[in-house]
């Protein structure tokens, strides 16, 4: 598994709220993070209880349509992942049984499918392994 682009959003209705990323995670210098998500995808693909999503209906206003647009290249990964994060956050706000976490969305390739690009969507529950670091660049007006 090779991660090509990765975006992570924070979804924490009882804490930090919804923190949407504006740019992908820089993959250089983030080897531990890349290894974590690569391993997570590999483990998920080997788990017989987890299947790849196959939407029955594609609706442009729902997650199915967002995923289709992102995979086709009609919608940039950052923008599409922000829309998916907002959809999941709305559910988290209404249902306290669902734990807060991070939404990681990535493009990845698999060695056994060299001409295909896949979309990985993972909700990562809070843990002791990773901590949030939020950075915001200064914007200059000339």
N, C-alpha and C positions, 0 to 999 in steps of 0.2 A: 504494500500500500504506500503510495506517495501522495502526501498532502500538497496540493498546488496553491490553494488559497484558503484562508481560515478567518472567520469573523466570530467574535464572542460577544454576547450581550448578557447583562445582569438582569435577572427577573426576581425581585424580592419585595413583594407587596407590603410586608410588615417591617421592612428595614430600609434599604437604599432606594427602593422603588424600582422603576424601569430605567436602566442605564443602557442606552443604545450606542453602539460603536459607529463611528463615522468612516473608519478605514479598516482594512484587514490587519490582522496581527502580522507584524514583520516576522517572517519565518526564519530568517538568518538571525542567530542569537537566541532563538527560542526552541532549541533542539529538544529539550525535555518536554515541552508542550506538544511539539510535533510528534514525538515518540509516544506520548500518552494517547493522543487522539488516533494515531495510526494503530496502536495496539488495541484501543477500544473498538475501532472499526473491524479489525481482524477477528477479535473475540466475538463480536456481534455476528459476523458473517458465518462463523463456525457453530454458533448456537442454533440448534434445530428449532427452538421455540421462537426465535426472532426471524422474521421474514422481511424481505424488502417490500416497501410500500408499493401497492398497485392501486391507484385510485379508480373507483368504479365510474365516477363522473368527473370531468374536468370543468371546474367553474372558475372563471377569471377572478371572481371576488373572494375566493376561498383559498386555503392552503394548496389545494391541488393545482389551481391555476398559477399561483405564485411559483410553485416548484417547476411547472412546465416552462414558464417564461424565463426563469433563471437557467434551466438546463439548455434551453434553445439559444440563450445569449441575448434575449430580448429585454432582460432586466438584469442589471449588474448584481453580483452576489451581495454586496453590502446593502443595497436598497431592498432586495428580496428578503434577505435575512432579517432586516429591520421590520418588515411587514409581518414575517412569521413570528418574530419575537413579540410584537404587539398583540397578535392573535393569541399566543400562548399566555401572555401576561393577563389579558382580559379573562381568560379561564381561571388563572391562579387567583385573581382578585375575588372571583365569585365562589371558589371552592377551596376552603381552608385545609382540606384533607391533602391537597397536592403540595408537596414541599417546594419552597423556593429553590432557585438554582440558577445555573447559567445555561443559555442556549448557544451551542456551538454549531455553526453551519460551515461546511467546507466543500470544496471541489477536491476530488481525489481520483487517482488512477490506480488500477490493479495490474500487476505484472502479467496476469493471465488474460487480460483484456486490453492489449496495448493501444487500441484505437478508440476506446470508450472513455468518457469522463463521467464520473458519478457524483451525485450530490449526497453528502452526509449530513444528517440532522440529528443532533444529540442533545438531550437535556442532561446536564451534569449536576448532580445533587451536591450540596455543600459538604466539604470534607476538610481534613487537616492537611491534605496534600498541597493544595494551591490556595493562594490568597489573592484577593483582588488588588490590582494596581490600576488606578484610573489616571490617565494622562490626558491633558488637553493642551494642544498647541495654541500659542497666542496668534491671533489674527491681526494683521496690520492693514490699515486703510491708508491709501496714499492719496 
